[in-house]
């Protein structure tokens, strides 16, 4: 019930934004456990995330259209690509707290049947969102994203160390809401579950 209240009570950011000003678009992709944010690969995102290319992410691949980014608990996220890989130890670690990671992948043209939700943003919101997502990456002393050498879920995804700790109150879905709100996008003040993200989107951004 608290998770629903958190999704319903929105931040007051950008309450006056109107359609003609919403010139940018990002997507939210629902998975079994959490949402990923999908950023279009364009000149701005290429520039902001250029250092990920140096870490092996194929942003410049000819097929690449979207950056797929998710945040989560290190042990759970890197060791649980499917429900078949669930373990009580990883679940418990996520509940009590763990270091966080970012999983980043690229995607081409998306299938129409994917469970995505489209967010329309202003130019300022979009640029700010790119900055806020980038700020989630933990950097090495040389200023490079800190790649984690673990097996990914696909042939192209990469895991990186992230800022902040994951726990039962600050989940992967809470991270999505935080990034949107700090970019000036109206969204629920606490979105711990996929249902929370879905509800907040449907209340404030459904067309």
C-alpha positions as CSV (number, residue, x, y, z in Angstrom):
1,X,0.0,0.0,0.0
2,X,2.8,2.4,0.8
3,X,4.4,1.7,-2.5
4,X,1.1,2.7,-4.2
5,X,1.0,6.0,-2.2
6,X,4.5,6.8,-3.2
7,X,3.7,6.4,-6.8
8,X,0.5,8.5,-6.6
9,X,2.1,11.4,-4.8
10,X,4.1,13.1,-7.5
11,X,6.9,15.7,-7.4
12,X,5.7,19.2,-8.4
13,X,8.4,19.3,-11.2
14,X,7.4,20.8,-14.5
15,X,3.6,20.9,-13.8
16,X,3.2,23.5,-16.6
17,X,4.9,21.7,-19.4
18,X,2.7,21.5,-22.6
19,X,2.8,19.3,-25.6
20,X,4.7,21.6,-28.1
21,X,7.6,21.8,-25.7
22,X,8.0,18.1,-25.3
23,X,10.3,17.5,-28.2
24,X,12.4,14.6,-26.8
25,X,11.5,11.0,-26.1
26,X,12.8,8.2,-23.8
27,X,11.3,4.9,-23.0
28,X,10.7,2.8,-19.9
29,X,11.0,-0.9,-20.5
30,X,9.4,-3.3,-18.0
31,X,11.1,-6.5,-17.1
32,X,10.1,-9.3,-14.7
33,X,11.6,-7.6,-11.7
34,X,12.4,-4.0,-12.7
35,X,12.3,-1.2,-15.3
36,X,15.1,-0.2,-17.5
37,X,15.4,3.3,-19.0
38,X,16.0,3.5,-22.8
39,X,17.8,6.5,-24.1
40,X,17.9,7.2,-27.8
41,X,21.3,7.1,-29.3
42,X,21.8,10.5,-30.8
43,X,24.5,13.2,-30.8
44,X,23.8,14.2,-27.2
45,X,23.8,10.7,-25.7
46,X,26.8,9.7,-27.7
47,X,28.7,12.7,-26.3
48,X,27.6,12.2,-22.8
49,X,28.3,8.4,-22.7
50,X,31.3,8.4,-25.0
51,X,33.5,6.9,-22.3
52,X,31.3,3.8,-22.2
53,X,32.5,3.1,-25.8
54,X,36.1,2.9,-24.5
55,X,34.9,0.3,-22.0
56,X,33.6,-1.9,-24.8
57,X,30.0,-0.9,-25.1
58,X,29.1,-0.8,-28.9
59,X,27.3,2.5,-28.9
60,X,28.6,3.3,-32.4
61,X,27.4,0.0,-33.9
62,X,25.3,0.5,-37.0
63,X,22.3,-1.3,-35.6
64,X,22.3,0.6,-32.3
65,X,19.3,2.8,-31.7
66,X,18.9,2.8,-27.9
67,X,21.0,2.7,-24.8
68,X,19.4,0.3,-22.3
69,X,20.3,1.2,-18.7
70,X,19.3,-0.4,-15.4
71,X,20.6,0.0,-11.8
72,X,20.5,-2.6,-9.2
73,X,22.2,-4.7,-6.4
74,X,25.6,-5.9,-7.5
75,X,25.4,-9.6,-6.3
76,X,21.7,-10.0,-7.4
77,X,22.0,-8.2,-10.7
78,X,25.3,-9.8,-11.9
79,X,24.3,-13.3,-10.8
80,X,20.6,-13.5,-11.7
81,X,19.9,-13.2,-15.4
82,X,16.7,-15.2,-15.0
83,X,14.4,-16.5,-12.3
84,X,16.1,-19.9,-12.7
85,X,19.3,-18.3,-11.2
86,X,17.6,-16.9,-8.1
87,X,19.2,-17.8,-4.8
88,X,18.1,-17.0,-1.2
89,X,21.6,-15.6,-0.6
90,X,21.3,-13.1,-3.4
91,X,17.7,-12.1,-2.4
92,X,18.8,-11.6,1.3
93,X,21.8,-9.5,0.2
94,X,19.5,-7.3,-1.8
95,X,17.2,-6.9,1.2
96,X,19.8,-5.9,3.7
97,X,21.9,-3.8,1.3
98,X,24.6,-4.2,-1.4
99,X,26.9,-2.2,-3.6
100,X,25.1,-1.1,-6.7
101,X,25.9,-1.6,-10.4
102,X,24.7,-0.4,-13.7
103,X,23.9,-2.8,-16.6
104,X,24.2,-1.0,-19.9
105,X,23.3,-2.5,-23.3
106,X,22.5,-1.3,-26.8
107,X,19.4,-2.2,-28.7
108,X,18.3,-1.8,-32.3
109,X,14.8,-1.2,-33.6
110,X,12.4,-2.4,-31.0
111,X,9.7,-4.9,-31.5
112,X,6.2,-3.4,-31.2
113,X,5.2,-6.0,-28.6
114,X,7.7,-4.9,-26.0
115,X,6.2,-3.6,-22.7
116,X,7.5,-0.1,-23.1
117,X,6.1,3.2,-22.0
118,X,7.0,6.4,-23.8
119,X,8.0,9.6,-21.9
120,X,8.0,12.9,-23.7
121,X,10.5,15.4,-22.3
122,X,11.5,19.0,-23.0
123,X,15.0,19.6,-24.3
124,X,16.1,20.8,-20.9
125,X,14.7,17.7,-19.2
126,X,16.4,15.4,-21.7
127,X,19.8,17.0,-21.3
128,X,19.5,17.0,-17.6
129,X,18.4,13.3,-17.5
130,X,21.5,12.3,-19.5
131,X,23.6,14.1,-16.9
132,X,21.8,12.6,-14.0
133,X,22.1,9.0,-15.4
134,X,25.8,9.6,-16.1
135,X,26.3,10.8,-12.5
136,X,25.2,7.3,-11.3
137,X,28.4,5.8,-12.7
138,X,31.3,5.2,-10.3
139,X,34.5,6.4,-11.9
140,X,38.1,5.3,-11.6
141,X,40.8,7.7,-10.5
142,X,41.4,8.3,-14.2
143,X,37.8,9.4,-14.6
144,X,36.7,6.4,-16.6
145,X,33.6,4.2,-15.8
146,X,34.6,1.3,-13.7
147,X,33.8,-1.8,-15.7
148,X,33.0,-5.0,-13.9
149,X,34.3,-8.2,-15.6
150,X,31.4,-10.5,-15.2
151,X,29.4,-12.4,-17.8
152,X,26.5,-10.3,-19.1
153,X,23.0,-11.3,-20.2
154,X,23.6,-10.6,-23.9
155,X,26.6,-10.5,-26.2
156,X,26.8,-6.7,-26.0
157,X,25.9,-5.7,-22.4
158,X,28.4,-4.4,-19.9
159,X,28.2,-4.0,-16.1
160,X,29.7,-1.0,-14.4
161,X,30.2,-0.1,-10.7
162,X,27.6,2.5,-9.7
163,X,27.2,5.2,-7.0
164,X,25.0,4.6,-4.0
165,X,23.9,1.4,-2.2
166,X,20.9,-0.8,-3.0
167,X,18.5,-1.9,-0.3
168,X,14.9,-2.8,0.1
169,X,13.9,0.9,0.4
170,X,16.1,2.1,-2.5
171,X,15.5,-0.4,-5.3
172,X,16.2,-0.4,-9.0
173,X,12.7,1.1,-9.6
174,X,13.3,3.8,-7.0
175,X,16.4,4.7,-9.0
176,X,14.3,5.2,-12.1
177,X,12.0,7.6,-10.3
178,X,14.9,9.5,-8.8
179,X,16.6,10.1,-12.2
180,X,13.3,11.3,-13.7
181,X,12.4,13.6,-10.8
182,X,15.9,15.2,-10.6
183,X,15.6,15.9,-14.3
184,X,12.5,17.9,-13.7
185,X,10.0,15.2,-14.8
186,X,6.8,14.8,-12.8
187,X,6.9,11.3,-11.2
188,X,6.0,9.5,-8.0
189,X,8.1,10.4,-5.0
190,X,8.8,6.7,-4.2
191,X,8.5,3.9,-6.7
192,X,10.0,0.7,-5.2
193,X,8.1,-1.8,-7.4
194,X,7.5,-2.2,-11.1
195,X,3.8,-1.6,-10.3
196,X,4.8,1.7,-8.7
197,X,6.6,2.9,-11.9
198,X,3.7,1.7,-14.0
199,X,1.1,3.5,-11.8
200,X,3.1,6.7,-11.7
201,X,3.5,6.8,-15.4
202,X,-0.1,6.0,-16.1
203,X,-1.2,8.8,-13.7
204,X,1.1,11.5,-15.0
205,X,2.2,10.6,-18.5
206,X,-0.3,8.4,-20.2
207,X,-1.5,9.9,-23.5
